Amino acid sequence: MNLLLDVFVKGGFLLDAFGVLGLGLLGLAAVRLSQRYRSWGGSLLATGAFLLLIGRLWVLIAPLVLTPGTGDATSATLSEWISLAPIALLTTGLAGVVWGLWGHEQWLRTER
């Protein structure tokens, strides 16, 4: 099989690239929504999208940065925090996006 095709298909690079691109577009749309309507839901939505993007990038970069040698060099507590941080970022980001959408919808109802 072609090496480039192997990287895209088996490595999941294409899906990861589209996922990060989609999260970036969600963040830009949320910032625009927040600036246009001045709603707190739009701001929370933008923050949630930013946290999702950081968490996803952390998941993608962690295997490259955190080798077994770095795990041995750091303490057990620090390596646990590093491994649990993406889960916290992704969960908080998703909650921010959902709460932001709900908050913006509630804000639009009260303004009308």
GUDREN-120143 format. One record per atom (N, C-alpha, C, O, CB): x, y, z; atom name. Coordinates in nm, 2 decimals. Glycine has a CB too. Layout:
// residues N
X | Y | Z | name
X | Y | Z | CA
...
***
This chain:
// residues 112
X | Y | Z | name
0.08 | -0.12 | 0.00 | N
0.00 | 0.00 | 0.00 | CA
0.09 | 0.12 | 0.00 | C
0.20 | 0.12 | 0.05 | O
-0.10 | 0.00 | 0.12 | CB
0.04 | 0.23 | -0.06 | N
0.11 | 0.35 | -0.06 | CA
0.13 | 0.41 | 0.08 | C
0.04 | 0.40 | 0.16 | O
0.04 | 0.46 | -0.15 | CB
0.25 | 0.46 | 0.11 | N
0.28 | 0.51 | 0.24 | CA
0.19 | 0.63 | 0.28 | C
0.14 | 0.64 | 0.39 | O
0.42 | 0.55 | 0.25 | CB
0.16 | 0.72 | 0.19 | N
0.08 | 0.84 | 0.22 | CA
-0.06 | 0.79 | 0.25 | C
-0.13 | 0.84 | 0.34 | O
0.08 | 0.94 | 0.10 | CB
-0.12 | 0.70 | 0.17 | N
-0.25 | 0.65 | 0.19 | CA
-0.26 | 0.57 | 0.33 | C
-0.36 | 0.58 | 0.40 | O
-0.29 | 0.55 | 0.08 | CB
-0.15 | 0.50 | 0.36 | N
-0.14 | 0.43 | 0.49 | CA
-0.15 | 0.53 | 0.60 | C
-0.22 | 0.50 | 0.70 | O
-0.02 | 0.35 | 0.50 | CB
-0.08 | 0.65 | 0.59 | N
-0.08 | 0.75 | 0.70 | CA
-0.22 | 0.80 | 0.71 | C
-0.27 | 0.82 | 0.83 | O
0.02 | 0.86 | 0.67 | CB
-0.29 | 0.83 | 0.60 | N
-0.42 | 0.90 | 0.61 | CA
-0.53 | 0.80 | 0.65 | C
-0.62 | 0.84 | 0.73 | O
-0.46 | 0.95 | 0.47 | CB
-0.53 | 0.68 | 0.61 | N
-0.64 | 0.58 | 0.64 | CA
-0.61 | 0.51 | 0.77 | C
-0.70 | 0.52 | 0.86 | O
-0.65 | 0.48 | 0.52 | CB
-0.50 | 0.45 | 0.79 | N
-0.48 | 0.38 | 0.91 | CA
-0.44 | 0.47 | 1.03 | C
-0.48 | 0.44 | 1.14 | O
-0.37 | 0.28 | 0.89 | CB
-0.37 | 0.58 | 1.00 | N
-0.34 | 0.67 | 1.11 | CA
-0.45 | 0.75 | 1.16 | C
-0.44 | 0.81 | 1.27 | O
-0.22 | 0.75 | 1.07 | CB
-0.55 | 0.76 | 1.08 | N
-0.67 | 0.85 | 1.12 | CA
-0.64 | 1.00 | 1.10 | C
-0.71 | 1.08 | 1.16 | O
-0.71 | 0.82 | 1.26 | CB
-0.54 | 1.03 | 1.03 | N
-0.50 | 1.17 | 1.01 | CA
-0.61 | 1.26 | 0.95 | C
-0.64 | 1.37 | 1.00 | O
-0.37 | 1.19 | 0.93 | CB
-0.68 | 1.20 | 0.85 | N
-0.78 | 1.28 | 0.78 | CA
-0.90 | 1.31 | 0.88 | C
-0.95 | 1.42 | 0.88 | O
-0.83 | 1.20 | 0.66 | CB
-0.94 | 1.21 | 0.96 | N
-1.05 | 1.24 | 1.05 | CA
-1.01 | 1.33 | 1.16 | C
-1.09 | 1.42 | 1.20 | O
-1.09 | 1.10 | 1.11 | CB
-0.88 | 1.32 | 1.21 | N
-0.83 | 1.42 | 1.31 | CA
-0.83 | 1.56 | 1.25 | C
-0.86 | 1.65 | 1.32 | O
-0.70 | 1.37 | 1.36 | CB
-0.78 | 1.57 | 1.13 | N
-0.77 | 1.70 | 1.07 | CA
-0.91 | 1.76 | 1.05 | C
-0.93 | 1.88 | 1.08 | O
-0.70 | 1.70 | 0.93 | CB
-1.01 | 1.69 | 1.00 | N
-1.14 | 1.74 | 0.99 | CA
-1.21 | 1.77 | 1.12 | C
-1.28 | 1.87 | 1.14 | O
-1.23 | 1.64 | 0.91 | CB
-1.18 | 1.69 | 1.23 | N
-1.23 | 1.72 | 1.36 | CA
-1.18 | 1.85 | 1.42 | C
-1.25 | 1.93 | 1.47 | O
-1.20 | 1.61 | 1.45 | CB
-1.05 | 1.87 | 1.40 | N
-0.99 | 1.99 | 1.45 | CA
-1.04 | 2.11 | 1.37 | C
-1.06 | 2.22 | 1.43 | O
-0.83 | 1.99 | 1.45 | CB
-1.05 | 2.10 | 1.24 | N
-1.10 | 2.20 | 1.16 | CA
-1.25 | 2.24 | 1.19 | C
-1.28 | 2.35 | 1.20 | O
-1.09 | 2.16 | 1.01 | CB
-1.33 | 2.14 | 1.22 | N
-1.47 | 2.16 | 1.26 | CA
-1.48 | 2.23 | 1.39 | C
-1.56 | 2.32 | 1.41 | O
-1.54 | 2.03 | 1.27 | CB
-1.39 | 2.19 | 1.49 | N
-1.39 | 2.26 | 1.62 | CA
-1.35 | 2.40 | 1.61 | C
-1.40 | 2.49 | 1.67 | O
-1.30 | 2.18 | 1.72 | CB
-1.25 | 2.43 | 1.52 | N
-1.21 | 2.57 | 1.49 | CA
-1.32 | 2.65 | 1.43 | C
-1.34 | 2.76 | 1.47 | O
-1.09 | 2.57 | 1.40 | CB
-1.39 | 2.59 | 1.34 | N
-1.50 | 2.66 | 1.28 | CA
-1.62 | 2.69 | 1.38 | C
-1.68 | 2.79 | 1.38 | O
-1.56 | 2.59 | 1.16 | CB
-1.64 | 2.59 | 1.47 | N
-1.74 | 2.61 | 1.57 | CA
-1.70 | 2.72 | 1.66 | C
-1.78 | 2.80 | 1.70 | O
-1.76 | 2.48 | 1.65 | CB
-1.57 | 2.73 | 1.70 | N
-1.52 | 2.84 | 1.78 | CA
-1.54 | 2.98 | 1.71 | C
-1.58 | 3.07 | 1.78 | O
-1.38 | 2.82 | 1.82 | CB
-1.51 | 2.98 | 1.58 | N
-1.52 | 3.11 | 1.51 | CA
-1.67 | 3.15 | 1.50 | C
-1.70 | 3.27 | 1.52 | O
-1.46 | 3.10 | 1.37 | CB
-1.75 | 3.05 | 1.48 | N
-1.90 | 3.09 | 1.47 | CA
-1.95 | 3.13 | 1.60 | C
-2.03 | 3.22 | 1.61 | O
-1.98 | 2.96 | 1.42 | CB
-1.90 | 3.07 | 1.71 | N
-1.95 | 3.11 | 1.84 | CA
-1.90 | 3.25 | 1.88 | C
-1.97 | 3.33 | 1.94 | O
-1.90 | 3.01 | 1.95 | CB
-1.78 | 3.28 | 1.84 | N
-1.73 | 3.42 | 1.87 | CA
-1.81 | 3.52 | 1.79 | C
-1.84 | 3.63 | 1.84 | O
-1.58 | 3.43 | 1.83 | CB
-1.84 | 3.49 | 1.66 | N
-1.92 | 3.58 | 1.58 | CA
-2.06 | 3.60 | 1.64 | C
-2.11 | 3.71 | 1.65 | O
-1.93 | 3.53 | 1.44 | CB
-2.12 | 3.49 | 1.69 | N
-2.25 | 3.49 | 1.75 | CA
-2.24 | 3.58 | 1.88 | C
-2.34 | 3.66 | 1.90 | O
-2.30 | 3.35 | 1.79 | CB
-2.14 | 3.56 | 1.95 | N
-2.13 | 3.64 | 2.08 | CA
-2.11 | 3.79 | 2.05 | C
-2.17 | 3.87 | 2.12 | O
-2.01 | 3.59 | 2.16 | CB
-2.03 | 3.82 | 1.95 | N
-2.01 | 3.96 | 1.91 | CA
-2.14 | 4.02 | 1.85 | C
-2.17 | 4.14 | 1.88 | O
-1.90 | 3.98 | 1.82 | CB
-2.21 | 3.95 | 1.77 | N
-2.33 | 4.00 | 1.71 | CA
-2.44 | 4.03 | 1.80 | C
-2.50 | 4.14 | 1.80 | O
-2.37 | 3.91 | 1.60 | CB
-2.47 | 3.93 | 1.89 | N
-2.59 | 3.95 | 1.98 | CA
-2.56 | 3.99 | 2.12 | C
-2.65 | 4.02 | 2.19 | O
-2.66 | 3.82 | 1.98 | CB
-2.43 | 3.99 | 2.16 | N
-2.39 | 4.02 | 2.29 | CA
-2.46 | 3.94 | 2.40 | C
-2.50 | 3.99 | 2.50 | O
-2.42 | 4.17 | 2.32 | CB
-2.47 | 3.81 | 2.37 | N
-2.54 | 3.72 | 2.47 | CA
-2.43 | 3.64 | 2.55 | C
-2.32 | 3.62 | 2.50 | O
-2.63 | 3.62 | 2.40 | CB
-2.46 | 3.61 | 2.67 | N
-2.37 | 3.54 | 2.75 | CA
-2.36 | 3.39 | 2.70 | C
-2.26 | 3.33 | 2.72 | O
-2.41 | 3.54 | 2.90 | CB
-2.46 | 3.34 | 2.64 | N
-2.46 | 3.21 | 2.58 | CA
-2.36 | 3.19 | 2.47 | C
-2.29 | 3.09 | 2.46 | O
-2.60 | 3.17 | 2.53 | CB
-2.35 | 3.30 | 2.39 | N
-2.25 | 3.29 | 2.28 | CA
-2.11 | 3.29 | 2.34 | C
-2.02 | 3.22 | 2.28 | O
-2.27 | 3.41 | 2.19 | CB
-2.09 | 3.37 | 2.44 | N
-1.95 | 3.37 | 2.50 | CA
-1.92 | 3.23 | 2.57 | C
-1.81 | 3.18 | 2.55 | O
-1.94 | 3.48 | 2.61 | CB
-2.02 | 3.17 | 2.63 | N
-2.00 | 3.04 | 2.69 | CA
-1.98 | 2.94 | 2.58 | C
-1.90 | 2.84 | 2.60 | O
-2.11 | 3.00 | 2.78 | CB
-2.05 | 2.95 | 2.47 | N
-2.03 | 2.86 | 2.36 | CA
-1.89 | 2.87 | 2.30 | C
-1.83 | 2.77 | 2.27 | O
-2.14 | 2.89 | 2.25 | CB
-1.84 | 2.99 | 2.29 | N
-1.71 | 3.01 | 2.23 | CA
-1.60 | 2.95 | 2.33 | C
-1.50 | 2.89 | 2.28 | O
-1.68 | 3.16 | 2.21 | CB
-1.62 | 2.97 | 2.46 | N
-1.53 | 2.92 | 2.56 | CA
-1.53 | 2.76 | 2.55 | C
-1.42 | 2.70 | 2.56 | O
-1.56 | 2.96 | 2.70 | CB
-1.65 | 2.70 | 2.54 | N
-1.66 | 2.56 | 2.53 | CA
-1.59 | 2.50 | 2.41 | C
-1.53 | 2.40 | 2.41 | O
-1.80 | 2.52 | 2.54 | CB
-1.61 | 2.57 | 2.30 | N
-1.55 | 2.53 | 2.17 | CA
-1.40 | 2.54 | 2.18 | C
-1.32 | 2.45 | 2.13 | O
-1.60 | 2.61 | 2.05 | CB
-1.35 | 2.64 | 2.25 | N
-1.20 | 2.66 | 2.27 | CA
-1.15 | 2.54 | 2.36 | C
-1.04 | 2.49 | 2.33 | O
-1.17 | 2.79 | 2.33 | CB
-1.22 | 2.51 | 2.46 | N
-1.17 | 2.40 | 2.55 | CA
-1.18 | 2.27 | 2.48 | C
-1.09 | 2.18 | 2.50 | O
-1.26 | 2.39 | 2.67 | CB
-1.28 | 2.24 | 2.39 | N
-1.28 | 2.12 | 2.31 | CA
-1.17 | 2.12 | 2.22 | C
-1.11 | 2.01 | 2.20 | O
-1.41 | 2.12 | 2.23 | CB
-1.13 | 2.23 | 2.16 | N
-1.02 | 2.23 | 2.06 | CA
-0.89 | 2.20 | 2.13 | C
-0.81 | 2.12 | 2.08 | O
-1.01 | 2.37 | 1.99 | CB
-0.87 | 2.26 | 2.25 | N
-0.75 | 2.24 | 2.33 | CA
-0.74 | 2.09 | 2.37 | C
-0.63 | 2.03 | 2.36 | O
-0.74 | 2.33 | 2.45 | CB
-0.85 | 2.04 | 2.42 | N
-0.85 | 1.90 | 2.46 | CA
-0.83 | 1.80 | 2.35 | C
-0.75 | 1.70 | 2.36 | O
-0.99 | 1.86 | 2.52 | CB
-0.88 | 1.83 | 2.23 | N
-0.86 | 1.74 | 2.11 | CA
-0.71 | 1.75 | 2.07 | C
-0.65 | 1.65 | 2.03 | O
-0.95 | 1.78 | 2.00 | CB
-0.66 | 1.87 | 2.06 | N
-0.52 | 1.88 | 2.03 | CA
-0.43 | 1.81 | 2.13 | C
-0.32 | 1.75 | 2.09 | O
-0.48 | 2.03 | 2.01 | CB
-0.46 | 1.82 | 2.26 | N
-0.39 | 1.75 | 2.36 | CA
-0.39 | 1.60 | 2.34 | C
-0.28 | 1.53 | 2.35 | O
-0.44 | 1.78 | 2.50 | CB
-0.50 | 1.55 | 2.30 | N
-0.51 | 1.40 | 2.27 | CA
-0.43 | 1.36 | 2.15 | C
-0.36 | 1.26 | 2.16 | O
-0.66 | 1.36 | 2.25 | CB
-0.42 | 1.45 | 2.05 | N
-0.34 | 1.42 | 1.93 | CA
-0.19 | 1.43 | 1.96 | C
-0.12 | 1.35 | 1.90 | O
-0.38 | 1.51 | 1.82 | CB
-0.15 | 1.53 | 2.04 | N
-0.01 | 1.55 | 2.06 | CA
0.05 | 1.47 | 2.17 | C
0.17 | 1.44 | 2.18 | O
0.01 | 1.70 | 2.09 | CB
-0.03 | 1.43 | 2.27 | N
0.02 | 1.36 | 2.39 | CA
0.10 | 1.23 | 2.36 | C
0.21 | 1.22 | 2.42 | O
-0.09 | 1.31 | 2.47 | CB
0.07 | 1.15 | 2.26 | N
0.15 | 1.03 | 2.24 | CA
0.29 | 1.07 | 2.18 | C
0.39 | 0.99 | 2.20 | O
0.08 | 0.94 | 2.14 | CB
0.30 | 1.18 | 2.11 | N
0.43 | 1.22 | 2.06 | CA
0.52 | 1.28 | 2.17 | C
0.64 | 1.27 | 2.16 | O
0.41 | 1.32 | 1.95 | CB
0.46 | 1.35 | 2.26 | N
0.54 | 1.42 | 2.37 | CA
0.56 | 1.33 | 2.49 | C
0.67 | 1.33 | 2.54 | O
0.46 | 1.55 | 2.41 | CB
0.46 | 1.26 | 2.53 | N
0.47 | 1.18 | 2.65 | CA
0.52 | 1.04 | 2.62 | C
0.44 | 0.95 | 2.60 | O
0.34 | 1.17 | 2.72 | CB
0.65 | 1.02 | 2.61 | N
0.71 | 0.89 | 2.58 | CA
0.73 | 0.82 | 2.71 | C
0.71 | 0.88 | 2.82 | O
0.85 | 0.91 | 2.51 | CB
0.76 | 0.69 | 2.71 | N
0.78 | 0.62 | 2.84 | CA
0.90 | 0.68 | 2.92 | C
0.90 | 0.67 | 3.04 | O
0.81 | 0.48 | 2.81 | CB
0.99 | 0.75 | 2.85 | N
1.10 | 0.81 | 2.92 | CA
1.06 | 0.93 | 3.00 | C
1.10 | 0.95 | 3.11 | O
1.21 | 0.85 | 2.83 | CB
0.96 | 1.01 | 2.95 | N
0.91 | 1.12 | 3.02 | CA
0.82 | 1.08 | 3.13 | C
0.81 | 1.15 | 3.24 | O
0.84 | 1.22 | 2.93 | CB
0.76 | 0.97 | 3.12 | N
0.67 | 0.92 | 3.23 | CA
0.76 | 0.87 | 3.35 | C
0.72 | 0.89 | 3.46 | O
0.59 | 0.80 | 3.18 | CB
0.87 | 0.82 | 3.32 | N
0.96 | 0.78 | 3.43 | CA
1.03 | 0.90 | 3.49 | C
1.06 | 0.89 | 3.61 | O
1.07 | 0.68 | 3.37 | CB
1.05 | 1.01 | 3.42 | N
1.12 | 1.12 | 3.47 | CA
1.03 | 1.21 | 3.56 | C
1.07 | 1.28 | 3.65 | O
1.17 | 1.21 | 3.36 | CB
0.90 | 1.20 | 3.54 | N
0.80 | 1.28 | 3.62 | CA
0.75 | 1.19 | 3.73 | C
0.76 | 1.07 | 3.73 | O
0.69 | 1.34 | 3.53 | CB
0.68 | 1.26 | 3.82 | N
0.62 | 1.18 | 3.93 | CA
0.50 | 1.11 | 3.89 | C
0.44 | 1.15 | 3.78 | O
0.60 | 1.27 | 4.05 | CB
0.45 | 1.02 | 3.96 | N
0.33 | 0.95 | 3.93 | CA
0.21 | 1.04 | 3.93 | C
0.12 | 1.03 | 3.85 | O
0.30 | 0.83 | 4.03 | CB
0.20 | 1.13 | 4.02 | N
0.09 | 1.22 | 4.03 | CA
0.09 | 1.32 | 3.91 | C
-0.02 | 1.34 | 3.86 | O
0.10 | 1.31 | 4.16 | CB
0.20 | 1.37 | 3.87 | N
0.20 | 1.46 | 3.76 | CA
0.16 | 1.38 | 3.63 | C
0.09 | 1.44 | 3.55 | O
0.34 | 1.52 | 3.74 | CB
0.21 | 1.26 | 3.61 | N
0.17 | 1.19 | 3.49 | CA
0.02 | 1.15 | 3.49 | C
-0.04 | 1.14 | 3.38 | O
0.26 | 1.06 | 3.48 | CB
-0.04 | 1.13 | 3.61 | N
-0.18 | 1.11 | 3.61 | CA
-0.26 | 1.24 | 3.58 | C
-0.36 | 1.23 | 3.50 | O
-0.22 | 1.06 | 3.76 | CB
-0.21 | 1.35 | 3.63 | N
-0.27 | 1.48 | 3.59 | CA
-0.27 | 1.50 | 3.44 | C
-0.36 | 1.55 | 3.38 | O
-0.21 | 1.60 | 3.67 | CB
-0.15 | 1.47 | 3.39 | N
-0.13 | 1.50 | 3.24 | CA
-0.22 | 1.40 | 3.16 | C
-0.28 | 1.44 | 3.06 | O
0.02 | 1.47 | 3.20 | CB
-0.24 | 1.28 | 3.21 | N
-0.33 | 1.19 | 3.13 | CA
-0.48 | 1.22 | 3.15 | C
-0.56 | 1.18 | 3.07 | O
-0.30 | 1.05 | 3.17 | CB
-0.51 | 1.28 | 3.27 | N
-0.66 | 1.31 | 3.29 | CA
-0.70 | 1.44 | 3.24 | C
-0.82 | 1.47 | 3.23 | O
-0.68 | 1.30 | 3.44 | CB
-0.61 | 1.53 | 3.21 | N
-0.64 | 1.67 | 3.17 | CA
-0.72 | 1.67 | 3.04 | C
-0.82 | 1.75 | 3.03 | O
-0.51 | 1.75 | 3.15 | CB
-0.69 | 1.59 | 2.94 | N
-0.78 | 1.59 | 2.82 | CA
-0.92 | 1.55 | 2.84 | C
-1.02 | 1.61 | 2.78 | O
-0.72 | 1.50 | 2.71 | CB
-0.94 | 1.46 | 2.93 | N
-1.08 | 1.42 | 2.97 | CA
-1.16 | 1.53 | 3.03 | C
-1.27 | 1.56 | 3.00 | O
-1.08 | 1.30 | 3.06 | CB
-1.09 | 1.60 | 3.12 | N
-1.15 | 1.72 | 3.19 | CA
-1.18 | 1.83 | 3.09 | C
-1.29 | 1.89 | 3.09 | O
-1.07 | 1.77 | 3.30 | CB
-1.08 | 1.86 | 3.00 | N
-1.10 | 1.96 | 2.90 | CA
-1.22 | 1.93 | 2.80 | C
-1.30 | 2.01 | 2.77 | O
-0.97 | 1.98 | 2.82 | CB
-1.22 | 1.80 | 2.75 | N
-1.33 | 1.77 | 2.66 | CA
-1.47 | 1.77 | 2.73 | C
-1.57 | 1.81 | 2.67 | O
-1.30 | 1.63 | 2.60 | CB
-1.48 | 1.72 | 2.85 | N
-1.60 | 1.72 | 2.92 | CA
-1.65 | 1.86 | 2.95 | C
-1.77 | 1.89 | 2.93 | O
-1.59 | 1.64 | 3.05 | CB
-1.56 | 1.95 | 3.00 | N
-1.60 | 2.08 | 3.03 | CA
-1.63 | 2.16 | 2.90 | C
-1.72 | 2.24 | 2.90 | O
-1.48 | 2.15 | 3.10 | CB
-1.56 | 2.13 | 2.80 | N
-1.59 | 2.20 | 2.67 | CA
-1.72 | 2.16 | 2.61 | C
-1.80 | 2.25 | 2.57 | O
-1.48 | 2.17 | 2.57 | CB
-1.76 | 2.03 | 2.62 | N
-1.89 | 1.99 | 2.57 | CA
-2.00 | 2.05 | 2.66 | C
-2.10 | 2.09 | 2.60 | O
-1.90 | 1.84 | 2.57 | CB
-1.98 | 2.05 | 2.79 | N
-2.08 | 2.12 | 2.87 | CA
-2.09 | 2.27 | 2.84 | C
-2.20 | 2.32 | 2.84 | O
-2.04 | 2.10 | 3.02 | CB
-1.98 | 2.33 | 2.81 | N
-1.99 | 2.47 | 2.78 | CA
-2.06 | 2.50 | 2.65 | C
-2.14 | 2.59 | 2.64 | O
-1.85 | 2.53 | 2.77 | CB
-2.04 | 2.41 | 2.55 | N
-2.11 | 2.43 | 2.42 | CA
-2.26 | 2.40 | 2.44 | C
-2.34 | 2.48 | 2.39 | O
-2.05 | 2.33 | 2.32 | CB
-2.30 | 2.30 | 2.51 | N
-2.44 | 2.27 | 2.53 | CA
-2.51 | 2.38 | 2.62 | C
-2.61 | 2.43 | 2.58 | O
-2.46 | 2.14 | 2.60 | CB
-2.44 | 2.42 | 2.72 | N
-2.50 | 2.53 | 2.81 | CA
-2.50 | 2.66 | 2.73 | C
-2.59 | 2.74 | 2.75 | O
-2.41 | 2.54 | 2.94 | CB
-2.40 | 2.69 | 2.65 | N
-2.40 | 2.81 | 2.57 | CA
-2.51 | 2.81 | 2.47 | C
-2.57 | 2.92 | 2.45 | O
-2.27 | 2.82 | 2.50 | CB
-2.54 | 2.70 | 2.40 | N
-2.65 | 2.70 | 2.31 | CA
-2.78 | 2.72 | 2.38 | C
-2.87 | 2.79 | 2.34 | O
-2.65 | 2.56 | 2.24 | CB
-2.80 | 2.65 | 2.50 | N
-2.92 | 2.67 | 2.58 | CA
-2.93 | 2.81 | 2.62 | C
-3.04 | 2.87 | 2.62 | O
-2.92 | 2.57 | 2.69 | CB
-2.83 | 2.87 | 2.67 | N
-2.83 | 3.01 | 2.72 | CA
-2.86 | 3.11 | 2.62 | C
-2.93 | 3.21 | 2.64 | O
-2.70 | 3.04 | 2.79 | CB
-2.80 | 3.09 | 2.50 | N
-2.83 | 3.18 | 2.39 | CA
-2.97 | 3.17 | 2.35 | C
-3.04 | 3.27 | 2.31 | O
-2.74 | 3.15 | 2.27 | CB
-3.03 | 3.05 | 2.34 | N
-3.17 | 3.04 | 2.31 | CA
-3.26 | 3.10 | 2.41 | C
-3.36 | 3.16 | 2.38 | O
-3.20 | 2.89 | 2.29 | CB
-3.23 | 3.09 | 2.54 | N
-3.31 | 3.15 | 2.65 | CA
-3.29 | 3.30 | 2.64 | C
-3.39 | 3.37 | 2.66 | O
-3.26 | 3.10 | 2.79 | CB
-3.18 | 3.35 | 2.60 | N
-3.16 | 3.50 | 2.59 | CA
-3.24 | 3.55 | 2.47 | C
-3.30 | 3.66 | 2.48 | O
-3.01 | 3.53 | 2.57 | CB
-3.24 | 3.48 | 2.36 | N
-3.32 | 3.52 | 2.25 | CA
-3.47 | 3.52 | 2.28 | C
-3.54 | 3.61 | 2.23 | O
-3.30 | 3.43 | 2.13 | CB
-3.52 | 3.43 | 2.36 | N
-3.66 | 3.42 | 2.40 | CA
-3.70 | 3.54 | 2.49 | C
-3.80 | 3.60 | 2.47 | O
-3.69 | 3.30 | 2.48 | CB
-3.61 | 3.58 | 2.58 | N
-3.64 | 3.69 | 2.67 | CA
-3.63 | 3.83 | 2.59 | C
-3.70 | 3.92 | 2.63 | O
-3.54 | 3.70 | 2.79 | CB
-3.55 | 3.83 | 2.49 | N
-3.54 | 3.96 | 2.41 | CA
-3.66 | 3.98 | 2.32 | C
-3.68 | 4.10 | 2.29 | O
-3.41 | 3.96 | 2.33 | CB
-3.72 | 3.88 | 2.28 | N
-3.84 | 3.89 | 2.19 | CA
-3.96 | 3.93 | 2.26 | C
-4.07 | 3.94 | 2.19 | O
-3.86 | 3.77 | 2.11 | CB
***
